[in-house]
Every structure is written in C-alpha cells, then in structure tokens.
Amino acid sequence: MAEVIRIDEAWLAVDPLDMRAGFDTVLARVVAVFDAAHPHHAYLFTNRRANRMKVLVHDGIGIWLAARRLNQGQFVWPQPGTDTRRAITQEQLAGLVLGLPWQSIGQDGVIRVV
C-alpha cells in the first residue's frame, strides 16, 4: 500500500494541550514550541490526563490533524519540566501511539527496559 503521509521526524511537546484545539490553534502551538512546522514532521501533543493525543503533520502541501483516545490507561508522556520538546524515533513513535513505554524502545524496536 502506498504511504499516504510521510513522516521523517517526530517531535513531542511536553506541556499539555487543550484537546478542544483545532487546526489553527495546534499549528500556532507548533510554531510557538518548535519554532516552525517543517514538511514531513509530526508534532505530538497530549492532554493533562495523558489519555488523549493530537498529532499535527505537515505533508509539504497542507497539514493533517489526527486525534487518538485511549479507552483505558494513559500514554507514556514526560513530565513537564525544563524541556518543552523532545525528538523521538520512528520506532518510539510507533510504541507511543500504542501506549507502550516508548522511552525504552531502541533503534531496532526492541524494548530493553521497563
């Protein structure tokens, strides 16, 4: 199957986002936190309870905004602190959206620490 949305880099915003935010608000937050919305980059946000996530992707032509909600549990998210953003690998992104402990996932997709 052809790839619909190419993601070369994924970025995580540490501070929570109001999940009522739409395209323009999330795009403004991306620019504020990451300085710009680069083509083929994904920008991930969660709410305070970390049970909902929004992902903004710039595909080079327009932007995509996706939402995900966990019916049980929470996304593993860093605590707000000095870092406001963090780069994550493709493997970590795949683990994060499933609710796995993505910080422990290495380049080869193997979970080494729980």
N, C-alpha and C positions, 0 to 999 in steps of 0.2 A: 504494500500500500504506500502511496506517495505521502511524504511528510507535508502536513498542512502548515504547521507553524515551526519554523526552525529556531531553536534556542541554542546559542553559542555560549552564553554566560548566564548564570542565575545569581541574583542578589537578594539578600534577606534584610528586611527592615526590622530592627529590633523593637522599636517602640510600637505599641498597638495602634490600630486604625479603626475608626468607626465604620462598621460594616454597611452602614447606610450610604456610604460614599459611592458616587458614580464615576463615570469615565473622567470627567474634568477634575474632580477632587482628587482622585487617585493619581492622575497624571501630574497634578500640581505637587502632590506629596512626593512623587518620584523625583521631580526636579529639585525640590527642597532638600531631600535626603541624599540623593545620588548625583546631584548637580546637573543631570541631563537624562533623557530617555534615549538610550542608544539602540540602533537597529539590532534585532536578533538577541536582545537581552530580556530576561524575565525578572520582574521585580515582585517579591512576595511580601505580603502583609498578613497579620493575624489580629484578632480582637483581643481584649484583655483576658478573656477566659481561655483563649487559645483553642477553641473548638470550631472556629470558622477561619477561612483563609481567602484572601483575594490575590490574584496574580494578574499583573499587567504585563503584556508582551508587545513590544514594538516590532512589527514584521518588516519594516523598511518602507511600507506604504501607509499603513494605518496602525491603530492599536487594538488589541484584544484585551478584554477584561473577563476573567473567569472567577468563579466562586466555588468553594468546596466547604462542606459542613460535615463534621464527624457526628454521628448519632450517639457514640459513646467515646469517652476518653478525650484526650487533648493532643494537639500537635506538639511535638517536642520543640520548644522555642527558647532561645536565650533570654535571660532576664535583662530588662533594661538596665543600662549602666553607662559606662564611658563610650562603648561602641554603639553607634546608631545604625550601622550597616555591616554586612558580612557577605563575602563571596562564598558560594557553595558550588561543589562539583555537580556534574550531571547525575552521578550515582547518588549523591546526597539528596539532590532534588527529588529523585525517584523515591527514595526512602522517606523523605519528609512528607510528601503528599499522601503516603500510605499510613503515616503515624508512627513510623519506626524511629529508633534513636539514630538519626542521620549523622550526628557528630562522630559516631563510631564507625561509619562506613568508609572504607578506604577506596583507593582508585580502582581496585579490582572488584568492588561491590561486596566485599566480604566484611561482615560485622566482626570486629575484633574485641570490642569492649562493650559491656552492658552496664 
